[in-house]
Amino acid sequence: MFAWKGRKTIILTLDKYPKTGYFGFLKEFSISLDFNSILDTQSMTHQTLFPELSDQRIVVPFKSQLLKWIGNKQRFAHEITSYFPNDFRSYREPFLGSGAVLGTLRPAQGFASDVFSPLMEIWSTLHDAPSRLKRWYRDRWNRMDTGDKTAVYEEIKASYNHSPNGADLLFLCRSCYGGVVRFRKSDGFMSTPCGVHRPINPESFSHRVDLWKERTKNVSFFVANYRESMREAKKGDLIYCDPPYCDSQTILYGAQEFRLNQLFEAIELCRRRGVYVALSIDGQKDSGGKTCAIDIPSGLFVREVLVNCGPSMLKRFQMEGQTLERHRVSDRLLLTY
């Protein structure tokens, strides 16, 4: 997205993710910025360019993924956050998952939650005891590195399924096939097989922990149902909702049982209180050949954007390396503002 022209001038052009309203009327424009501001991701996140022409911000991508998770938005979280309000009070994310949007936004004050306790154990440990998080990963990585890879993976998975916990889940999500953390409907057991890849080494993971610890230092993590978290939001707060997708994730993400109409009701209550809400939900599948039918209440959202997510993670898991050109997906991003 950035190309240098001289020492202090950059050319900004449309990146590879087409979307409605994202500088869609401009092919190219120039702007002069101090070089240090380009390196400061905190200030870039809050910088508005040409406010008279656009209400999108330029957000620097943050590509260092901590957790692999179904629906992970690390590759395009910067695009989602570019549609967030320029000014808001606290940030809330009640379906935390991999935390990609949270880590990219790097809020001055944030509250991140999920009802899935093993997942939130990982995030709370990042906040309270990052060295313990590093040790969890290192111990399991060393076991796999010195033993039979698949056998060790199955041992760790059996340990998790016997007693769900953050330590095992942390390593499983980074070593499972395709990063698709899948749970059986019948008993909630994680069922994803071992991945063909070699998990990143403990040194690389430790570096990521340090990055994420710094970027989430102003965030409180806790276990809560999304409705509980959203009820706490005050006027001027921002909520980003990324719930399990009705069309594709009903058996994959065993965290929150919810009905979409109840989520819409919670969003409406927030909107009435003056809370900004952004919702990611099913959009288009099969490279635009299928639009996911969702009954969205009239008047609840004032804006809809399509965000190109690239190849489907689920199809990657199901098709085992076959071409995915016909299986690109786009999410809807619905905004109450």
HELIX and SHEET records of a PDB file:
HELIX    1   1 PHE A   35  LEU A   39  1                                   5    
HELIX    2   2 THR A   41  THR A   45  1                                   5    
HELIX    3   3 GLN A   74  PHE A   76  5                                   3    
HELIX    4   4 ALA A   77  THR A   81  1                                   5    
HELIX    5   5 ALA A  100  LEU A  105  1                                   6    
HELIX    6   6 SER A  117  ASP A  128  1                                  12    
HELIX    7   7 PRO A  130  THR A  146  1                                  17    
HELIX    8   8 LYS A  149  HIS A  162  1                                  14    
HELIX    9   9 GLY A  166  SER A  175  1                                  10    
HELIX   10  10 TYR A  177  GLY A  179  5                                   3    
HELIX   11  11 PRO A  202  ARG A  215  1                                  14    
HELIX   12  12 TYR A  226  ARG A  231  1                                   6    
HELIX   13  13 LEU A  260  ARG A  272  1                                  13    
HELIX   14  14 ASP A  286  GLY A  288  5                                   3    
HELIX   15  15 MET A  313  MET A  319  1                                   7    
HELIX   16  16 GLU A  325  HIS A  327  5                                   3    
SHEET    1   A 3 PHE A   2  TRP A   4  0                                        
SHEET    2   A 3 THR A   9  THR A  13 -1                                        
SHEET    3   A 3 GLU A  28  SER A  32 -1                                        
SHEET    1   B 6 VAL A 219  VAL A 223  0                                        
SHEET    2   B 6 GLY A 110  ASP A 114  1                                        
SHEET    3   B 6 TYR A  91  GLU A  93  1                                        
SHEET    4   B 6 LEU A 238  CYS A 241  1                                        
SHEET    5   B 6 TYR A 276  LYS A 285  1                                        
SHEET    6   B 6 LYS A 290  THR A 291 -1                                        
SHEET    1   C 7 VAL A 219  VAL A 223  0                                        
SHEET    2   C 7 GLY A 110  ASP A 114  1                                        
SHEET    3   C 7 TYR A  91  GLU A  93  1                                        
SHEET    4   C 7 LEU A 238  CYS A 241  1                                        
SHEET    5   C 7 TYR A 276  LYS A 285  1                                        
SHEET    6   C 7 ARG A 328  LEU A 335 -1                                        
SHEET    7   C 7 ARG A 303  PRO A 311 -1                                        
END                                                                             
